[in-house]
Amino acid sequence: MLIAIAAGEPSGDILAAGLIKAIKQTYPECQFFGIGGSEMQAAGCELLYPMERITVMGIDEALKNLLPILALRRNLAQQIVERKPDMFVGVDAPDFNIGLALKLKRQGLKTLHYVSPTVWAWRSYRIHKIKRAVDHMLTLFPFEKRYYDQHAIPATFVGHPAAGRVEEGDVEKIKAKANQVLGLKEATVVGLLPGSRNSEFAALLPAMLKAAKLLHQQDSTIQFVLPFAKEKLRQQYEQQIIQANLPITLLDGESDRAMQASDVLVLASGTAALEALLHRTPMVVVYKVSRLSYLMFKLFASVKHFSMPNHLLEKPTVLELSQEDVTGQNIANELNRYLSNPDLIRTTQQDFTNAAKQLSLDANREAASATLRLLGYAAA
């Protein structure tokens, strides 16, 4: 077997690597090539381009990089067609991968897409292009498969890989262990997670630091943790954080540990919100992008909530703030709703536990089995 595969984000790189490893466990001779990151390369994928070449966030950034990304996609499509793989797998990055899948399907290749675009949430017109471009869709969430069933698009719910990586057990014991590892005192801990991209940090960090200052003025025993996803982010923003003169423990990576240690979190909308749900940590989700990006979102949105936990919970109870509402005072007020109400924290933890159970499948194995079935091979 020869499989072309493309991922454009760190989360997609991890998912693709898990898929590659799961397939190779059953068919070690299977070969992969395409575009991705270090995780895919370590799993045995030949990288034609690094995924950073196609990683963008927001409408503004996408427009600025549109021409070079389109040129790269044309070149990648040509190389894939020339090498005649058995299948193309696009992993997330839908604006790049769905268009690429359409080109390749017209050339007679089987196409599979791993991670549903949020077509159920906004820009629902994309479902028609997806139907033309994708032979099979792998979804991380059960409600997404139901959506594709309604549109007669073959789909498999595989679960979410993050669910299998989260430590189970008593929340308080997990928190105490995390606090000990991080050297935190036995007191209230608030996690600050401004995101993994520079644009997110720049937009969200000032309001988060202001909220932390307000909380610290209210209770000087409160501690804060802030994990950096990348060394470059720490180099750029560490001095600004130090100048805030607050008891903030800075971490290199270790966002999971920060979530375990925290009583409550304020975090950028995205994958981190789902991870916080899996860790059963109450959260306030914030979202702030350029006016153009937000206008486009509002224009084409078909849902009320932008954070994934609110689509998994029976009732959408996760607190959300967006755009001009992302202020230090508003964040502090929302965090205080949890900090002043232990019963709300316990109820939220139980709600998160119930929601997380839906996702607890062996996602890598399920994704590999669906991929192999589409190719006509025995499942993993």
Secondary structure, 3 states (H helix, E strand, C coil): CEEEEEECCHHHHHHHHHHHHHHHHHCCCCEEEEEECHHHHHCCEEEEEEHHHCCCCHHHHHHHCHHHHHHHHHHHHHHHHHHCCCEEEEECCHHHHHHHHHHHHHCCCEEEEECCCHHHCECCCHHHHHHHHCCEEEECCHHHHHHHHHCCCCEEECCCHHHHHCCCCCHHHHHHHHHHHHCCCCCCEEEEECCCCHHHHHHHHHHHHHHHHHHHHHCCCCEEEEEECCHHHHHHHHHHHHHCCCCEEEEECCHHHHHHHCCEEEEECCHHHHHHHHCCCCEEEEECCCHHHHHHHHHHECCCCCCCHHHHCCCCCCEEEEHHHCCHHHHHHHHHHHHCCHHHHHHHHHHHHHHHHCCCCCHHHHHHHHHHHHHCCCCC
